[in-house]
Amino acid sequence: MAPDQLTGYRLAQAIAEGAVAQRDARAQFTGAIAARESAVGAFVHLDIDAAYQAAPTPGPLAGLPVGIKDIIETAGMPTQCGSAIYAGRVTMGDAPIVSMIRRAGGVILGKTTTTEFAHATPTATRNPHDLGHTPGGSSAGSAAAVAASFVPFAVGTQTGGSVIRPAAFCGVAGFKPSFDLLPTAGVKALSWSLDTVGLFAPTARDVAFFAQAITGRELAVALPDGWHPRIGVVDMQAVRDASPAMCGALAQASEAAARRGAVVVPVALGEAFEVAQAAQVTVQEYEGARCLAWEYETHPDLLSPQLYAAMTAAQDIPTPLYLAALDAGRRARVELARVFETVDVLLLPSAPGAAPDGLGSTGSAILNRLWSLIGVPSVNVPGRFDAKGLPLGLQIIAPFGADALALRAAAYLEEC
Amino acid sequence: MAPDQLTGYRLAQAIAEGAVAQRDARAQFTGAIAARESAVGAFVHLDIDAAYQAAPTPGPLAGLPVGIKDIIETAGMPTQCGSAIYAGRVTMGDAPIVSMIRRAGGVILGKTTTTEFAHATPTATRNPHDLGHTPGGSSAGSAAAVAASFVPFAVGTQTGGSVIRPAAFCGVAGFKPSFDLLPTAGVKALSWSLDTVGLFAPTARDVAFFAQAITGRELAVALPDGWHPRIGVVDMQAVRDASPAMCGALAQASEAAARRGAVVVPVALGEAFEVAQAAQVTVQEYEGARCLAWEYETHPDLLSPQLYAAMTAAQDIPTPLYLAALDAGRRARVELARVFETVDVLLLPSAPGAAPDGLGSTGSAILNRLWSLIGVPSVNVPGRFDAKGLPLGLQIIAPFGADALALRAAAYLEEC
C-alpha cells in the first residue's frame, strides 16, 4: 500500500499493522517538506536527521512526526516564542505535553512558528491553500504544517482563538479541549485563566485519535449507526456578521446534518454571552501584562511595536474590571449549562470567513473568545471551501468535560 | 520607632508612612539572616547586595524582602528545583508571580529551599523553633525563612500539603488560595490539576495583606465589630487520628471562637471526602510521572532513590484509575458546596501534630490532600504550641473563590 494514500490515524494504524513501513511514512512527510516548506515556512526549527536519531518509543503514534508550537519547551531544541528576546534559547527538559507525545510513540520533528508570545503579531508563515493568505494565528506553523502534509499531527495553544482559527483557515481539524485537560506546564504563558493546549490533524477522526494517544482517555471517534446529535445552531451578532460564503457553509452543513438525521435547531445566545465575549479580551490582556512583565520591562526594544503598544495599554486595565470580566465568564458558564439541557452540541463558524488576504493580520478571534473564556471543548470541522478554494471552518462546541462528544459530533458533521 | 518591633503588614505600612526607613527594615532582616541562616538553611541562593542593587518599584510591599521557592523561575537567579539535574540552571525571565511581587514593591531576596521537584525528599532546612525538627515540606525554605524573621513574606507552592503543612510546623501563616487565583506559569510542575502557588507571612493579617498587594484583589482583613463566622469543626478519620496535643488545640480554639461569639458546630465529612482524600495521591503521582518524564528518562541517576522509586511506581498507574480520582474530586467539590450551605468556613488541624522529630521526613499531608484536590482556599492559623513549644497549626477552609472570607476567618481565630 502506498503510504501517501494514507495520513492521520489510518496511517498510524497501517504502520501498527505492518502494512506501511515507518521509513516510508517518514519519506512521505520529508518529501512534502522538501517540496514546499521553503514556500510555506511552517517551521522555525527543523533538523529531520536529529529528530529521527533515537528510535521512537513504541506506541499508537507509531513513530510519526509531530510539530510543536515554539512556545512549548522541547528538549534539545530551541524554544524562541516568536521573539528576538528568546533567540537561540534552549531550555532544559520537555513540557509534559511533549513528554506525553514521545511516550505515545510520536517523533518531535521540529518547532512550528508562533506569533510573538502567542499574541497577535503575525509570523512569516503562509497558508498552504493559497500562499498569498495568512494561515491565521497564533499557532500558525502547526496549522500550516498539517495542512501542507509536513506532519500528520501538531500541537498549538489557544488563549483567544489560536487553535480553532488557524485550523479553519488552513482547512484542518483543530481541537481545543476542555480547560486543563492537557497540561500547560512548560508553555510560555500569555494568560493563566485562558491558555489551553490544542491539537491539529487532517480530520476530526485524526485529531481525536491523536488526543487519545496522548492522554489515554477514550476520545477516539466511534459513530454508532443510528447516533444523531441534537445540534443547536448559534445565533448571535458575530455569527450574523460572518461572510456570505461562511453563512452559506453554515446553512449547508445544518441542512446536511438534518438530512442525515440530526435534530437541528436554532439557539439564540443572549446578553450574558455577548458580555463574556467582550470580557475575554480584558482577561487576556490583564493577565498578559503580568505574564510578559519581565519582557516588557527589560527588553522593550526587542518587542514588536504592535505587542509593545498592546502591553502598554494593558498596564492600565484596572483590577476590578478584570475581576468583573472573570465574573462574566462564570455567568456565561452557568448560562451555557442551561443551553445544553436541550441540545447536545452547538454549531457556529470558526471564523468570520475564509483566511484574510495577505500576511498583515492573523484574522479575527471574535468567534472563539467566548469558548476560550468559558473553557469548553471546541473542534474545527474542515472540508468546506469558498468559491476561490479557501477553507471555511465550522466549529462544534460541547459541554465542559464532554470532549469525546465534541469530537464525535465533529466527525459526524465532517462526514455529512 | 524601632523597626524590629514590627513585621509583616504593619512594617510595610510604617515604611509607607515614613515612620520606618527602608534601610532600617533591611538591616533588621539582614541581621536575622546573619545570626541564624547558617543554622536554619532556608536559602539555596542568597546574594543580598545583588538583590538590593536596583531600587524597588514603589508599592505596598515597600521594598521589603521576599523569598521565592526554588521551583519558581526568577530572573538573574538560579532555579534549581532541589535537584542535581538543575544545578546552576538560570532561566530567562520571571514567573508571573515574581513579576507581580516586584511590581508591588517587593525585593526578591533569594531562592528558598524546596524538596526535590516539590515531591517528598527532604531538604537540609531546619525548623527555626527547634533545629532538631523538620520545617515540613515541600516549601521548607519559605516557611522557615518567615519563621526565622529572615523575610516578612515568602512564596511557596502546594500540590498535596506543601504550603499549609510547613506553615503549621514553622508557626507562621500560610495561604493556599483558590485554584488558579495565583498563576503557576514559570513554576516547575508536579501536577497540573493540583499545583497551587501559596504565600507565607507571620500572621493571617500579614498574609492577607501580601495577597492583596500581589493581586490587587480586596483580600486584606477587615474584621467589623459584631462579625462572627459560622464555623464547622471537621470530623473525619484523619482528624480523629491527630495527636492529643493537636486535638487539644482544636478543642481550645473551638471554645475560644464560641466564647467570642462564633457559631461553632461539628461537621462530619463522609465517604465522598474519604475517597477524595485518597484520590489526591493518584492524581498527583499520575501527573507527576508525566511532569517529570524527561528527568526520569534522561537523568535517573541524578534523582534521589526516594523520588526515583516513587516515579517508577507512578508509571504503572492506569489512566482509568486517574480519571476516577479526578471524578472523586468533582464529587467531593459538589458535596462540599452543600456543606457550606450551613457553615461559612471549616476548621481542622493543618497537620496530624507538631513537626516530627528529625529531618528524615517532611511529615504527613493527610489533612491537606483533600483541599488541594478540591481547590478551595485554606489558611494555616499560627499561634498555638505544644508542651515543648513546637507550633500547632489549625486551618480554615472556605468555599471556592471565597478567599477573603478564609483570610478573615483565619484572622478572627488567630485573635481568639
Interface residues (C-beta under 8 A of the other chain):
Chain A: A75 I85 Y86 R89 T91 M92 G93 D94 P96 S99 M100 R102 R103 D180 P183 T184 A185 G186 V187 K188 A189 W192 S193 D195 T215 G216 R217 E287 R290 C291 A293 W294 E295 T298 T319 L323
Chain B: A75 I85 Y86 R89 T91 M92 G93 D94 P96 S99 M100 R102 R103 D180 P183 T184 A185 G186 V187 K188 A189 W192 S193 D195 T215 G216 R217 E287 R290 C291 A293 W294 E295 T298 T319 L323
